[in-house]
């Protein structure tokens, strides 16, 4: 067979067809790239959603941990305060025994020692006594047993303390029993 050279019309036809083929291929690639880009955007959005969920869950757990620790500390404080309320009458009785005893009684030293150890144990638990002599009467911290006019005492102040009060931090375990000047 003899080889024939294409004429100018045939060449123009072939060249005219090729750009369309290239454009068609580029359109197909662009659509594929656009589809992959959409998939990446969806994946990124889903990742962001999971990240936000994980962060919220972590924050919720941290809040839960803090709340449980706070509740445990409050429960411990309530238990200590309840024990102290049970022990305070014994401490009061020891104080009365010391006041009533004669100075030369050898038993008195033992009672003082027991009272001192009991007061130290309460102090180590964060419980302290208070005697508000001369302070203004505060019904949140004091229990008025009586009120009477007294010379040299300003009205509304604590003139005498019948029984010391006890507190743990800012919490009053037992108010001080007092005489208030009128």
C-alpha positions as CSV (number, residue, x, y, z in Angstrom):
1,X,0.0,0.0,0.0
2,X,1.1,3.4,-0.7
3,X,1.3,6.0,1.9
4,X,-0.8,8.9,1.4
5,X,-0.3,12.3,2.9
6,X,-3.3,13.9,4.5
7,X,-4.6,16.9,2.8
8,X,-5.1,20.2,4.6
9,X,-8.8,19.7,5.3
10,X,-8.2,16.4,7.0
11,X,-5.5,17.9,9.2
12,X,-7.8,20.8,10.2
13,X,-10.5,18.3,11.1
14,X,-8.2,16.3,13.3
15,X,-6.9,19.4,15.0
16,X,-10.4,20.7,15.5
17,X,-11.4,17.4,17.2
18,X,-8.4,17.3,19.6
19,X,-9.1,20.4,21.6
20,X,-12.6,19.1,22.3
21,X,-11.2,15.8,23.5
22,X,-8.8,17.7,25.7
23,X,-11.5,20.0,27.0
24,X,-13.7,16.9,27.6
25,X,-11.0,15.2,29.5
26,X,-10.3,18.4,31.5
27,X,-14.0,18.6,32.4
28,X,-14.0,15.0,33.6
29,X,-10.9,15.6,35.7
30,X,-12.3,18.8,37.1
31,X,-15.5,17.0,38.1
32,X,-13.5,14.2,39.7
33,X,-11.3,16.8,41.6
34,X,-14.4,18.7,42.6
35,X,-16.0,15.4,44.0
36,X,-12.8,14.6,45.9
37,X,-12.7,18.2,47.3
38,X,-16.3,17.9,48.4
39,X,-15.4,14.6,50.1
40,X,-12.4,16.2,51.9
41,X,-14.7,19.1,53.0
42,X,-17.2,16.6,54.5
43,X,-14.4,14.6,56.1
44,X,-12.9,17.8,57.7
45,X,-16.4,18.9,58.9
46,X,-16.9,15.5,60.5
47,X,-13.5,15.6,62.0
48,X,-14.2,19.0,63.5
49,X,-17.5,17.7,64.9
50,X,-15.8,14.8,66.6
51,X,-13.1,17.1,67.9
52,X,-15.7,19.4,69.4
53,X,-17.5,16.4,70.9
54,X,-14.3,15.1,72.5
55,X,-13.5,18.6,73.9
56,X,-17.0,18.9,75.4
57,X,-16.7,15.4,76.9
58,X,-13.3,16.2,78.4
59,X,-14.7,19.5,79.9
60,X,-17.7,17.6,81.3
61,X,-15.4,15.0,82.8
62,X,-13.2,17.7,84.4
63,X,-16.2,19.4,85.9
64,X,-17.5,16.1,87.2
65,X,-14.1,15.3,88.8
66,X,-14.0,18.7,90.5
67,X,-17.6,18.4,91.7
68,X,-16.9,14.9,93.2
69,X,-13.8,16.2,94.9
70,X,-15.7,19.2,96.3
71,X,-18.6,16.9,97.5
72,X,-16.1,14.5,99.1
73,X,-14.4,17.4,101.0
74,X,-17.8,18.7,102.1
75,X,-18.8,15.2,103.3
76,X,-15.6,14.9,105.3
77,X,-16.1,18.3,106.9
78,X,-19.7,17.4,107.8
79,X,-18.4,14.1,109.4
80,X,-15.7,16.0,111.4
81,X,-18.3,18.6,112.5
82,X,-20.7,15.9,113.6
83,X,-18.0,14.1,115.6
84,X,-17.0,17.4,117.2
85,X,-20.6,18.1,118.3
86,X,-20.6,14.8,120.0
87,X,-17.3,15.5,121.8
88,X,-17.9,19.1,122.9
89,X,-20.1,18.2,125.9
90,X,-17.3,16.0,127.2
91,X,-14.9,19.0,126.8
92,X,-17.3,21.2,128.6
93,X,-17.6,18.8,131.5
94,X,-13.9,18.6,131.7
95,X,-13.7,22.4,131.9
96,X,-16.3,22.3,134.7
97,X,-14.4,19.6,136.6
98,X,-11.2,21.7,136.4
99,X,-13.0,24.8,137.7
100,X,-14.6,22.9,140.6
101,X,-11.5,21.0,141.6
102,X,-9.3,22.1,144.4
103,X,-5.8,23.3,143.4
104,X,-3.9,20.6,145.3
105,X,-5.9,17.7,143.9
106,X,-3.5,15.3,142.0
107,X,-6.5,14.1,139.9
108,X,-6.8,17.7,138.6
109,X,-3.6,17.4,136.6
110,X,-4.9,14.2,134.8
111,X,-8.2,16.0,134.0
112,X,-6.2,19.0,132.6
113,X,-4.1,16.7,130.5
114,X,-7.1,14.9,129.1
115,X,-8.8,18.2,128.3
116,X,-5.6,19.5,126.6
117,X,-5.3,16.4,124.4
118,X,-9.0,16.6,123.4
119,X,-8.7,20.3,122.5
120,X,-5.5,19.6,120.5
121,X,-7.2,16.8,118.6
122,X,-10.0,19.1,117.7
123,X,-7.5,21.8,116.7
124,X,-5.7,19.3,114.4
125,X,-9.1,18.6,112.7
126,X,-9.5,22.3,112.1
127,X,-11.9,23.1,114.9
128,X,-11.2,26.1,117.1
129,X,-13.1,27.5,120.0
130,X,-14.1,31.2,120.3
131,X,-15.1,33.3,123.3
132,X,-16.6,36.5,122.0
133,X,-16.4,38.6,125.2
134,X,-16.8,42.3,124.4
135,X,-17.8,41.7,120.8
136,X,-21.1,42.9,119.3
137,X,-23.8,40.3,119.6
138,X,-24.2,38.3,116.3
139,X,-27.1,35.8,116.2
140,X,-25.3,33.8,113.6
141,X,-22.3,33.1,115.9
142,X,-23.8,33.6,119.4
143,X,-26.7,32.2,121.4
144,X,-28.1,34.8,123.8
145,X,-29.0,33.0,127.1
146,X,-29.9,36.3,128.8
147,X,-29.9,40.0,128.4
148,X,-29.5,42.5,131.1
149,X,-28.3,46.1,131.7
150,X,-24.7,46.2,133.0
151,X,-22.6,49.1,134.1
152,X,-19.6,49.7,131.9
153,X,-20.8,47.4,129.1
154,X,-22.1,48.8,125.8
155,X,-25.6,47.8,124.8
156,X,-25.7,44.9,122.3
157,X,-22.3,43.5,123.2
158,X,-21.4,40.2,124.8
159,X,-20.8,40.8,128.5
160,X,-20.2,37.3,129.6
161,X,-19.5,33.9,127.9
162,X,-21.3,31.0,129.5
163,X,-20.0,28.4,127.1
164,X,-17.4,28.8,124.3
165,X,-18.5,28.5,120.7
166,X,-16.7,26.2,118.2
167,X,-16.2,26.7,114.5
168,X,-14.5,24.9,111.6
169,X,-13.3,27.5,109.2
170,X,-16.3,29.8,108.6
171,X,-18.8,27.1,109.7
172,X,-20.2,27.5,113.2
173,X,-20.4,24.0,114.8
174,X,-21.8,25.4,118.0
175,X,-22.6,29.0,118.8
176,X,-21.2,30.6,121.9
177,X,-23.7,30.9,124.7
178,X,-23.6,34.4,126.0
179,X,-25.0,37.1,128.2
180,X,-25.8,40.2,126.2
181,X,-25.6,43.7,127.7
182,X,-28.8,45.7,127.4
